[in-house]
Amino acid sequence: MTGENIQKNNYLWDLLSQAKSGDSLAFNEFFTELYTPVYRYLLIRLKHRETAEDCAQATFSKVFRNIHNIEKTSSTPLQYLFTVARNTLIDEKRKKQAENLSEESWGSIMSQENTLTSAENTTLYSVILETIDSLAEEEKEILTLRLLESKSHSEIAESLKKSDVSTRKAFSRALEKLRIALKNKGIDYETH
């Protein structure tokens, strides 16, 4: 990291620290400095301008609401924001998935013989999302990327900075944990 980047990161951490102390202008400056890269990151992932704007706003809202829990770390403020943005993106995709629920989206989860009504499908989908959300962060991320975003194991490995083999194993373990957790809730399905 160059001296200029270190100075910029220190400046951004200082702004965040001032905002923690109640300086709303400091948070506004922090927002102004980092909004564009966060928005671009979300726009690339979502490919929809208005949704990316909404998610960028939601990202900064989450940061503002949790500002007192944020500590200066070895990561840069932008890396921290990208993590929050990625979680916001996952939440947005889950919300869209729930809104666009159809029998086709259940093809890999439920067998063709299953004759649940649409209301039962919606309830089942909500239970599955809640169950995924209760897992450890990495398991949640892997399942979300693989099952909800249809990412390949290679894409997930690259995103998590892990090997393809370890990502496949982690996915397999997370899928089994999901199956067991759902079975404990009375929902039984075959994993594929």
Backbone hydrogen bonds, N-H to C=O, Kabsch-Sander energy under -0.5 kcal/mol:
donor,donor_aa,acceptor,acceptor_aa,energy
6,I,2,T,-2.4
7,Q,3,G,-2.3
8,K,4,E,-2.3
9,N,5,N,-2.7
10,N,6,I,-2.7
11,Y,7,Q,-2.5
12,L,8,K,-2.5
13,W,9,N,-2.7
14,D,10,N,-2.5
15,L,11,Y,-2.3
16,L,12,L,-2.2
17,S,13,W,-2.4
18,Q,14,D,-2.6
19,A,15,L,-2.4
20,K,16,L,-2.0
21,S,17,S,-1.2
22,G,19,A,-1.8
23,D,18,Q,-2.1
24,S,22,G,-1.2
27,F,23,D,-1.5
28,N,24,S,-2.2
29,E,25,L,-2.2
30,F,26,A,-2.5
31,F,27,F,-2.9
32,T,28,N,-2.6
33,E,29,E,-2.6
34,L,30,F,-1.8
35,Y,31,F,-2.1
38,V,34,L,-1.7
39,Y,35,Y,-3.1
40,R,36,T,-2.7
41,Y,37,P,-2.2
42,L,38,V,-2.2
43,L,39,Y,-2.8
44,I,40,R,-2.5
45,R,41,Y,-1.6
46,L,42,L,-3.1
47,K,43,L,-2.8
52,A,48,H,-2.5
53,E,49,R,-2.4
54,D,50,E,-2.4
55,C,51,T,-2.6
56,A,52,A,-2.4
57,Q,53,E,-2.4
58,A,54,D,-2.4
59,T,55,C,-2.4
60,F,56,A,-2.1
61,S,57,Q,-2.2
62,K,58,A,-2.4
63,V,59,T,-2.0
64,F,60,F,-2.6
65,R,61,S,-2.8
66,N,62,K,-1.8
67,I,64,F,-1.1
69,N,66,N,-2.1
70,I,66,N,-0.5
70,I,67,I,-1.0
80,Y,76,T,-2.2
81,L,77,P,-2.5
82,F,78,L,-2.5
83,T,79,Q,-1.8
84,V,80,Y,-2.1
85,A,81,L,-3.1
86,R,82,F,-2.6
87,N,83,T,-2.1
88,T,84,V,-2.3
89,L,85,A,-2.8
90,I,86,R,-2.3
91,D,87,N,-2.3
92,E,88,T,-2.5
93,K,89,L,-2.6
94,R,90,I,-2.4
95,K,91,D,-2.4
96,K,92,E,-2.6
97,Q,93,K,-2.7
98,A,94,R,-2.5
99,E,95,K,-2.1
100,N,96,K,-2.3
101,L,98,A,-1.0
106,W,102,S,-0.6
106,W,103,E,-1.1
107,G,104,E,-1.7
109,I,106,W,-1.5
110,M,106,W,-3.0
114,N,111,S,-1.2
121,N,117,T,-2.4
122,T,118,S,-2.4
123,T,119,A,-2.1
124,L,120,E,-2.9
125,Y,121,N,-2.9
126,S,122,T,-2.2
127,V,123,T,-2.3
128,I,124,L,-2.5
129,L,125,Y,-2.6
130,E,126,S,-2.6
131,T,127,V,-2.4
132,I,128,I,-2.7
133,D,129,L,-2.5
134,S,130,E,-1.0
134,S,131,T,-0.6
135,L,132,I,-1.6
140,K,136,A,-3.0
141,E,137,E,-2.7
142,I,138,E,-2.8
143,L,139,E,-2.7
144,T,140,K,-2.5
145,L,141,E,-2.9
146,R,142,I,-2.5
147,L,143,L,-3.1
148,L,143,L,-0.8
148,L,144,T,-1.3
149,E,144,T,-1.8
151,K,145,L,-2.9
156,I,152,S,-2.3
157,A,153,H,-2.7
158,E,154,S,-2.4
159,S,155,E,-2.2
160,L,156,I,-2.5
161,K,157,A,-0.8
161,K,158,E,-0.6
162,K,157,A,-2.6
167,T,163,S,-2.0
168,R,164,D,-2.3
169,K,165,V,-2.3
170,A,166,S,-2.5
171,F,167,T,-2.5
172,S,168,R,-2.4
173,R,169,K,-2.6
174,A,170,A,-2.6
175,L,171,F,-2.8
176,E,172,S,-2.0
177,K,173,R,-2.4
178,L,174,A,-2.4
179,R,175,L,-2.5
180,I,176,E,-2.5
181,A,177,K,-2.7
182,L,178,L,-2.7
183,K,179,R,-2.4
184,N,180,I,-2.4
185,K,181,A,-0.7
185,K,182,L,-0.6
186,G,183,K,-1.7
187,I,182,L,-3.0
188,D,186,G,-0.6
